[in-house]
């Protein structure tokens, strides 16, 4: 889970529509995701968005009987683009944090996972103490970068626009470790692309930094926040959430 930034980036042209309603459906809801944060959201070569966030978005639109359109947007520009009305909601593993709540409103969480550290398999780093003086990679403007700044001040934090870029650097030995969501890193190290690396340790979340889970961001005062919250509760109740959850994870990603 991540925290969005303050710098504006243009929304991607890539988009697709999904219709999950009836003739009486409400006005179309445009939902943004990043498309670069597997297994939560990914952009396929044909321009299709896939992943847990995307399947949840579709299920919520169906539950709300709403016509929705999914678009991609650079992570660095999510909040400003939402405020500029380029889209109506963000479903992109965005953490609900006090700082963010000053800028946007959120639904209640739709999942909650903590951070972790990954290192090369041949590293001499055996614990968090071993990160002192080492270069630690993180995606910019995320809760994980903020966590590292606060809790690992003796590491040299290197920031990247996307997770793909820090992964490339650790694969090629240019950095010593990375910090991100435990699910994102766990799925990556099990893949061919992540064969270089292993999980060093999960980290105890810092509530002030990591927030209370990933929620759906909307503009301040938008009643969509409550509608999404009600829809999340409904798909948790009717089994649709579990169906999506079990497609990606072998545990309940919703958390406590």
C-alpha positions in Angstrom: 0.0 0.0 0.0 1.2 3.4 -0.9 0.7 7.1 -0.4 0.2 9.3 -3.4 2.2 12.4 -4.2 1.7 16.1 -4.8 3.2 16.4 -8.3 0.9 16.4 -11.4 1.3 13.9 -14.2 -0.9 13.5 -17.2 -3.5 10.7 -17.2 -2.8 7.9 -19.7 -4.9 7.7 -22.8 -5.2 3.9 -22.2 -8.6 3.1 -20.9 -11.5 0.7 -21.1 -15.1 0.8 -20.2 -17.0 -1.7 -18.1 -20.7 -1.6 -17.8 -22.2 -3.2 -14.7 -25.6 -1.7 -14.4 -29.0 -1.2 -15.9 -30.7 1.5 -17.9 -31.1 3.3 -14.6 -27.4 3.3 -13.7 -25.9 6.5 -12.4 -23.6 8.7 -14.4 -20.4 7.0 -15.4 -17.7 6.8 -12.8 -14.1 7.2 -14.1 -11.6 5.2 -11.9 -7.9 5.5 -12.1 -5.2 2.9 -11.3 -1.5 2.9 -11.9 -1.0 -0.3 -13.9 2.6 -0.9 -12.5 2.1 -2.5 -9.1 1.5 -6.3 -9.5 -0.3 -8.3 -8.3 -2.6 -5.4 -7.4 -2.6 -3.6 -10.7 -0.8 -4.2 -14.0 -1.1 -3.0 -17.6 -0.9 -5.8 -20.1 0.7 -5.3 -23.6 -2.7 -4.9 -25.2 -3.5 -2.0 -22.8 -5.8 -4.0 -20.5 -5.6 -3.3 -16.8 -5.5 -6.4 -14.6 -4.9 -7.3 -11.0 -6.6 -7.4 -7.6 -7.4 -3.7 -7.6 -9.0 -3.9 -11.0 -11.1 -7.0 -10.2 -12.3 -5.2 -7.0 -13.1 -2.1 -9.0 -15.2 -4.1 -11.4 -17.0 -5.9 -8.5 -17.8 -2.7 -6.8 -19.2 -1.1 -9.9 -21.4 -4.2 -10.5 -22.6 -4.0 -6.9 -23.4 -0.3 -7.2 -25.0 -0.9 -10.6 -22.8 1.8 -12.0 -21.2 2.3 -15.4 -17.5 2.7 -14.9 -14.4 3.4 -17.0 -10.9 2.4 -15.9 -8.0 4.6 -16.9 -4.3 4.6 -16.0 -2.4 7.5 -14.4 1.2 7.9 -13.3 1.5 7.3 -9.6 3.2 10.7 -9.0 0.2 12.6 -10.3 -2.7 10.6 -8.8 -4.0 13.1 -6.2 -3.6 16.3 -8.3 -5.3 14.6 -11.3 -8.2 13.5 -9.1 -8.6 17.0 -7.7 -8.5 18.4 -11.3 -11.4 16.1 -12.1 -9.5 14.0 -14.7 -11.3 11.0 -13.0 -13.6 10.4 -10.1 -11.9 7.8 -7.9 -8.6 6.1 -7.4 -8.4 2.3 -6.9 -4.6 1.8 -6.8 -3.5 0.4 -3.5 -3.5 3.9 -2.0 -3.1 4.0 1.8 -5.5 5.9 4.0 -3.2 8.2 6.0 -3.7 11.4 7.9 -1.8 13.4 5.4 -3.9 12.1 2.5 -7.1 12.7 4.4 -6.3 16.4 4.3 -6.5 16.3 0.5 -9.1 13.7 -0.4 -11.8 11.5 1.1 -11.6 7.8 1.3 -13.9 4.8 1.5 -13.2 2.3 4.3 -10.3 0.0 3.5 -10.6 -2.8 1.0 -7.4 -4.4 2.0 -4.6 -4.0 4.5 -1.0 -5.4 4.3 2.3 -4.3 5.8 5.8 -3.5 4.4 8.8 -5.8 4.0 12.4 -5.7 2.9 13.8 -7.8 0.1 17.5 -8.4 -0.6 19.7 -10.3 -3.1 20.0 -14.1 -2.3 23.8 -13.8 -2.0 23.7 -10.8 0.3 25.7 -10.6 3.6 22.7 -8.7 5.1 21.1 -10.9 7.7 18.9 -8.5 9.6 17.8 -4.9 9.8 21.0 -3.8 11.5 22.8 -4.9 8.3 21.1 -2.2 6.3 23.1 0.5 8.0 25.3 2.2 5.3 23.6 0.2 2.6 21.6 1.6 -0.4 17.9 0.9 0.0 15.5 1.3 -2.9 11.9 2.4 -2.7 9.2 3.9 -5.0 8.9 7.7 -4.5 6.0 9.3 -2.7 5.0 6.0 -1.0 4.4 5.0 2.6 7.3 2.6 2.2 9.7 5.4 1.4 8.4 7.4 4.3 8.8 4.3 6.6 12.4 3.9 5.5 13.2 7.6 6.1 11.8 7.3 9.7 12.9 3.9 10.7 16.1 3.3 8.7 17.9 6.7 8.8 21.3 5.1 8.6 20.6 3.6 5.1 21.1 5.5 1.9 17.5 5.7 0.5 17.3 5.8 -3.3 13.9 6.7 -4.8 12.4 5.5 -8.0 9.4 6.6 -10.1 8.1 3.0 -10.4 8.6 -0.3 -8.6 9.9 -1.8 -11.9 12.9 0.5 -11.8 14.1 -0.4 -8.3 13.6 -4.1 -9.2 15.9 -3.6 -12.2 18.6 -1.9 -10.0 18.6 -4.6 -7.4 18.7 -7.3 -10.0 21.8 -5.7 -11.5 23.6 -5.1 -8.1 23.2 -1.3 -8.1 21.4 -1.3 -4.7 21.5 -3.5 -1.7 17.9 -3.9 -0.6 14.3 -2.7 -1.4 11.3 -1.9 0.7 7.7 -2.3 -0.5 4.4 -4.0 0.4 5.0 -7.5 1.7 2.6 -9.0 -0.9 4.2 -7.2 -3.8 7.7 -8.3 -2.8 6.6 -11.8 -1.9 5.0 -12.3 -5.3 8.0 -10.8 -7.1 10.6 -13.0 -5.4 8.6 -16.1 -6.4 8.6 -15.0 -10.1 11.3 -15.5 -12.7 12.0 -11.7 -12.7 12.5 -11.8 -8.9 14.7 -14.9 -8.8 17.7 -12.7 -7.7 16.2 -12.0 -4.4 14.5 -13.1 -1.2 12.4 -11.6 1.6 14.7 -10.4 4.4 11.9 -9.7 6.9 8.4 -8.3 7.1 8.2 -5.1 9.0 5.8 -4.0 11.8 3.5 -1.3 10.2 3.7 2.2 11.6 0.1 3.3 11.8 1.0 7.0 11.4 2.9 6.3 8.2 1.2 3.1 6.8 -2.3 4.2 7.7 -5.3 1.9 8.2 -5.3 0.1 4.9 -5.8 0.8 1.3 -9.0 2.7 0.4 -10.7 4.3 -2.6 -9.9 7.9 -2.9 -12.4 10.5 -4.1 -12.6 14.3 -4.1 -13.4 16.0 -0.8 -17.1 15.9 0.0 -18.0 13.4 -2.8 -20.7 11.0 -1.7 -19.0 8.3 -3.7 -16.8 7.5 -0.7 -19.9 6.2 1.2 -21.2 4.4 -1.8 -17.9 2.5 -2.3 -17.8 1.7 1.5 -21.3 0.2 1.3 -20.3 -1.8 -1.8 -17.1 -3.1 -0.1 -19.2 -4.4 2.8 -21.6 -6.0 0.4 -19.0 -7.9 -1.6 -17.4 -9.0 1.6 -20.8 -10.3 2.7 -21.9 -12.0 -0.6 -18.7 -13.9 -1.2 -17.5 -11.9 -4.3 -14.6 -10.4 -2.3 -13.4 -13.9 -1.3 -13.6 -15.1 -4.8 -11.3 -12.3 -6.0 -9.1 -12.6 -3.0 -8.5 -16.4 -3.6 -7.6 -15.7 -7.2 -4.5 -13.8 -6.1 -3.7 -14.8 -2.5 -3.8 -17.8 -0.1 -4.7 -15.6 2.9 -7.3 -12.9 3.6 -5.7 -9.8 2.3 -8.4 -7.7 3.9 -6.5 -7.9 7.3 -7.8 -7.4 10.8 
